[in-house]
Amino acid sequence: MPHKDGTIFYGSSTIRMWESVYTDLPELAPANLGFGGSTLAACVWFFNRLMKDFNPKRLVVYAGDNDLGDGRHAEEVFIFFQQLAIVAKERFGDLPCYYISLKPSISRWNLVDNFKYANQLISTEIAGKLSNWQYIDVFTAMLGPDGKPKKELFLEDGLHLDKEGYSLWKTIVAEKIHGNS
């Protein structure tokens, strides 16, 4: 059973598949509540049902990737993020929350402009209106010198992270959380 009073990691399969989060970030007492195929819209829809037994110290979210992959627009992803921020506040008050930027996936590189735009909308919202939220930029660190996704961070599907990808995320997430605790 995951920790119920530590850090909830919530979102799509990129979170669900972060099986090493328990050993990568043990000081955060993680609870991995990611579910495969989820959209940011689904994260809003299932939020209260999945969070009912938890009283966390912080919330870390990665979602929106599948929304764009399903053909939704960046503006829709932004609206779903706003809705998530509302339900998180209703459930947990001013809990420290972190949004991990959408990653630059190889398999979805054709949508890179939508990913950048969604990230920009969400990061601007966090900076200007959501004092208990922090934006974690993984997008930039996942690009190589050629400006394209680093292949060594991904599984063969070009969408999900491999061990090296999660190692990078571990470093970036830990630095952001420990720098803002």
C-alpha positions as CSV (number, residue, x, y, z in Angstrom):
1,M,0.0,0.0,0.0
2,P,1.4,3.4,-0.9
3,H,2.1,6.1,1.6
4,K,-1.1,8.1,2.4
5,D,0.5,11.1,3.9
6,G,3.5,11.8,1.8
7,T,3.7,12.9,-1.8
8,I,1.1,11.8,-4.4
9,F,2.4,11.3,-7.9
10,Y,-0.7,11.5,-10.1
11,G,-1.3,11.3,-13.8
12,S,-0.8,9.2,-16.9
13,S,1.2,6.1,-17.7
14,T,4.4,8.1,-17.5
15,I,3.7,8.4,-13.8
16,R,2.3,4.8,-13.5
17,M,5.4,3.4,-15.1
18,W,7.7,5.3,-12.7
19,E,8.0,2.2,-10.6
20,S,11.3,3.3,-9.1
21,V,9.8,6.5,-7.7
22,Y,9.7,4.7,-4.3
23,T,13.5,4.2,-4.3
24,D,14.3,7.3,-6.4
25,L,12.6,9.7,-4.0
26,P,12.1,7.8,-0.7
27,E,12.3,11.0,1.4
28,L,9.1,12.2,-0.3
29,A,7.2,9.1,0.9
30,P,5.7,8.7,-2.6
31,A,2.3,7.2,-3.5
32,N,2.1,6.4,-7.2
33,L,-1.5,7.0,-8.4
34,G,-0.8,7.1,-12.1
35,F,-3.1,5.2,-14.4
36,G,-2.3,4.2,-17.9
37,G,-3.9,6.0,-20.9
38,S,-5.2,8.7,-18.6
39,T,-5.8,12.2,-19.9
40,L,-5.7,15.4,-17.9
41,A,-9.5,15.4,-18.3
42,A,-9.6,11.9,-16.7
43,C,-7.4,13.0,-13.9
44,V,-9.9,15.7,-13.1
45,W,-12.9,13.3,-13.4
46,F,-11.4,10.7,-11.1
47,F,-9.6,13.0,-8.7
48,N,-11.9,12.9,-5.7
49,R,-12.5,9.2,-6.0
50,L,-8.8,8.4,-6.1
51,M,-7.7,10.9,-3.4
52,K,-10.4,10.1,-0.8
53,D,-8.2,8.1,1.5
54,F,-5.1,10.4,1.2
55,N,-3.9,13.3,3.3
56,P,-0.7,14.2,1.4
57,K,2.1,16.7,2.1
58,R,2.3,17.5,-1.7
59,L,0.9,16.6,-5.1
60,V,3.0,16.0,-8.2
61,V,1.1,15.8,-11.5
62,Y,2.1,14.7,-15.0
63,A,-0.8,14.6,-17.5
64,G,-1.9,16.2,-20.7
65,D,0.3,14.3,-23.1
66,N,-2.5,11.8,-24.0
67,D,-5.0,14.7,-24.4
68,L,-2.9,16.2,-27.2
69,G,-2.1,12.7,-28.6
70,D,-5.9,12.2,-28.9
71,G,-6.3,15.4,-30.9
72,R,-7.3,17.8,-28.3
73,H,-6.0,21.4,-28.5
74,A,-3.5,23.0,-26.1
75,E,-6.2,25.4,-24.9
76,E,-8.3,22.4,-23.9
77,V,-5.4,20.9,-21.9
78,F,-5.0,24.3,-20.2
79,I,-8.7,24.3,-19.2
80,F,-8.4,20.8,-17.8
81,F,-5.3,21.9,-15.9
82,Q,-7.4,24.8,-14.4
83,Q,-10.1,22.4,-13.5
84,L,-7.5,20.1,-11.8
85,A,-6.2,23.0,-9.8
86,I,-9.7,23.8,-8.6
87,V,-10.5,20.2,-7.5
88,A,-7.1,19.9,-5.8
89,K,-7.8,23.1,-3.9
90,E,-11.3,22.0,-2.9
91,R,-10.0,18.7,-1.7
92,F,-6.6,19.7,-0.1
93,G,-6.7,23.5,0.4
94,D,-3.3,25.2,-0.3
95,L,-1.4,22.0,-0.5
96,P,2.0,22.4,-2.3
97,C,1.4,21.2,-5.9
98,Y,3.8,20.6,-8.8
99,Y,3.0,20.2,-12.4
100,I,5.6,18.4,-14.5
101,S,5.7,19.9,-18.0
102,L,4.7,17.9,-20.9
103,K,7.7,16.0,-22.2
104,P,9.0,16.1,-25.8
105,S,8.3,12.6,-26.9
106,I,9.8,11.1,-30.0
107,S,6.5,9.5,-31.0
108,R,4.6,12.7,-30.7
109,W,7.2,15.1,-32.1
110,N,4.8,16.1,-34.9
111,L,2.8,17.8,-32.1
112,V,5.7,19.6,-30.5
113,D,4.2,23.1,-31.1
114,N,1.0,22.0,-29.3
115,F,3.1,20.6,-26.4
116,K,5.1,23.8,-26.2
117,Y,2.0,26.0,-26.3
118,A,0.2,23.9,-23.6
119,N,3.3,24.1,-21.4
120,Q,3.5,27.9,-21.9
121,L,-0.2,28.3,-21.0
122,I,0.1,26.2,-17.9
123,S,3.4,27.7,-16.7
124,T,2.0,31.2,-17.1
125,E,-1.1,30.3,-15.1
126,I,1.0,28.8,-12.3
127,A,3.3,31.8,-12.2
128,G,0.6,34.4,-12.2
129,K,-2.4,32.9,-10.4
130,L,-1.5,29.7,-8.4
131,S,0.7,30.5,-5.5
132,N,0.7,26.9,-4.1
133,W,1.7,25.4,-7.5
134,Q,5.2,25.1,-9.0
135,Y,6.0,24.3,-12.6
136,I,8.7,21.7,-13.2
137,D,10.3,22.0,-16.6
138,V,11.5,18.6,-17.9
139,F,10.9,19.5,-21.6
140,T,14.1,21.5,-22.0
141,A,16.4,19.0,-20.3
142,M,15.0,16.2,-22.5
143,L,16.2,17.9,-25.7
144,G,19.5,17.1,-27.3
145,P,21.9,19.6,-28.9
146,D,20.0,19.2,-32.1
147,G,16.8,20.5,-30.4
148,K,15.1,17.1,-30.6
149,P,14.2,14.6,-27.9
150,K,17.2,12.6,-26.6
151,K,16.5,9.0,-27.7
152,E,18.4,7.5,-24.8
153,L,15.7,8.7,-22.4
154,F,12.9,6.7,-24.0
155,L,11.7,3.1,-24.5
156,E,11.5,1.7,-28.0
157,D,7.9,3.1,-28.3
158,G,9.4,6.7,-28.3
159,L,6.7,7.7,-25.8
160,H,7.5,6.2,-22.4
161,L,10.6,6.9,-20.4
162,D,13.3,4.3,-19.8
163,K,15.5,4.0,-16.7
164,E,17.7,6.9,-17.9
165,G,14.7,9.1,-18.5
166,Y,13.3,8.5,-15.0
167,S,16.8,9.2,-13.5
168,L,16.7,12.6,-15.2
169,W,13.2,13.2,-13.9
170,K,14.2,12.2,-10.4
171,T,17.0,14.8,-10.4
172,I,14.8,17.6,-11.8
173,V,11.8,16.8,-9.5
174,A,13.9,16.5,-6.4
175,E,15.7,19.8,-7.1
176,K,12.4,21.6,-7.6
177,I,10.7,20.1,-4.5
178,H,13.6,20.4,-2.2
179,G,14.3,24.0,-3.4
180,N,10.6,25.0,-2.7
181,S,9.7,22.9,0.4
